[in-house]
């Protein structure tokens, strides 16, 4: 199992990103998680909407901005490889 270094919520509150030790940034849909269950309990296994693999080492930070009706969320991540990805 790889550790999660950071999480950040999108401006709409319906998405979040996670930054991991495995070098990936994962986008999660909170609406999809809620829609999976009718009784309000969380499912045991939820998959990310998409996984980004641009860093060559651990991803140490993540941030999201936007999410208003006129703009899309923008995600930025910083890695141990010394890069920032948008």
N, C-alpha and C positions, 0 to 999 in steps of 0.2 A: 504494500500500500504506500502511496505517495502522500506526503503532507500537503496541506493547503496553507499557503503563506498569506493570502489576502482575499477578501471578498469586497465587492462594491455593488450597490444597487443602482439601477438605471433611474433616470429622472421620473419616469412614470410609476415606478415601484413594481412593475410587472416583470422585470428582468433583473438578473444579477450576473456578474462574472466572478469567476474564481481563478486565482493564480496559484500554480502548483510547483512542487519540487520536481515534477517530471518534465518541466519546460513548457507546459501547455497553459493556455488561457481558455476557459470553458464558459460558454454562454448558456444560461439556464432560463427557462420560461416559468415563472411562478404561476401564471394563468394555466399552463398545461398541467402543472402539479395539482392545482385545485380541481381541475376538471377530471382528473383521473379517479377521484374518489367521490362518492355520493354521500357517505356517512361522516365526512370530515376527518377521517383518519388519514395519516400520511402513508403512501405506498412504501414498500420496503426497498425498492430500487428504482431510481429515476435517472434517465440518461440526459446528458446535455443536448441542447439544440444543435450546437456546433462546437468543435474543438479547434482552436488555432494553435499551430506549432511553429512559431517564428523564432523563438529563442533557442539558443544552443545550450543553455544551462537552466538552473532554477529561475522561476519567475518570482520576484520578491514583492512586487506591488501591482495594484490594478486600480483604475479609477474610471468612472463613467460620468458623462455629462450629456444633457439633452433630454429627450423623451417628451417634449411638448408636442402638441398637435401639428406644429409646422416643421419640426426637426426630428431626425432620427437620433438615437443614442450613439455616442462616440465613445469608444473604449480605448484607453491607453494602458500599457503595461511596461514595467521596468524589470530587467533581468540581471542576473549575476554575470551575464556575458557583456555587460556594459552598454546594452542597447535599450532604447525606448521604442516600442512598437505602437502604432495607432491603427 
